[in-house]
Amino acid sequence: MFLAEALADMRTTGALAPSGRRLSGLLAEPVRRRSRHGPLTVLEVGAGTGPVTRLLLDTLGAGSRLDVVESNPRFAARLRALAEAHPGEASAAVHGIRIEDWNPAHGYDAIVSGLPFTNFSPAQVETVMERLLTLLRPGGTLSYFAYLGTAPARRIFSSAAEARRHRAVEAVLAGYRDRCRAASRTAWANLPPARAWWLRKP
């Protein structure tokens, strides 16, 4: 299913395969650490077919809430089935909309993003990151990932305009990492290898 959606629209799917176990674990790591201390409110954006969603549902305990925002309607339907069948204690809801249109009545202790930022325009990345940080409570953690080697690949195989767009997106993301005391780990076993970033909201 993931491959079919990727071939239909690579720009919004952003990969040919879901995140592997190691990358999924790194993205969910801040939630795992904080869940030991009590209930959490967590947002996952761009969940795809749900590899990180499963980990979050396994991790979150009674009293916790997981909101999943996924704009692809086929992925959203699959995620709803996953949430309904999961035996975990946390409450979960799947919302088939864009993150720009999601207006909850509460903030989040942690946000996990699976969005393919390097496929977006710099302005789109700015809009989404500002939205995510607005929804994140002070002291909360935003997780996202980036595939390794995409910049040189685009320089070789893409147009000059596409390479400039990619560099501009990387500059936007670097600015947020500087503002938010970012840390990172690399999932070398992922296909392709990827780096998970953790941003802490001041």
Secondary structure, 3 states (H helix, E strand, C coil): CHHHHHHHCHHHHCCCCCCCHHHHHHHHHHHHHHHCCCCCEEEEECCCCCHHHHHHHHHCCCCCEEEEECCCHHHHHHHHHHHHHCCCCCEEEEECCCHHHCCCCCCEEEEEECCCHHHCCHHHHHHHHHHHHHHEEEEEEEEEEEECCHHHHHHHHCCHHHHHHHHHHHHHHHHHHHHCCCEEEEECCCCCCEEEEEEECC
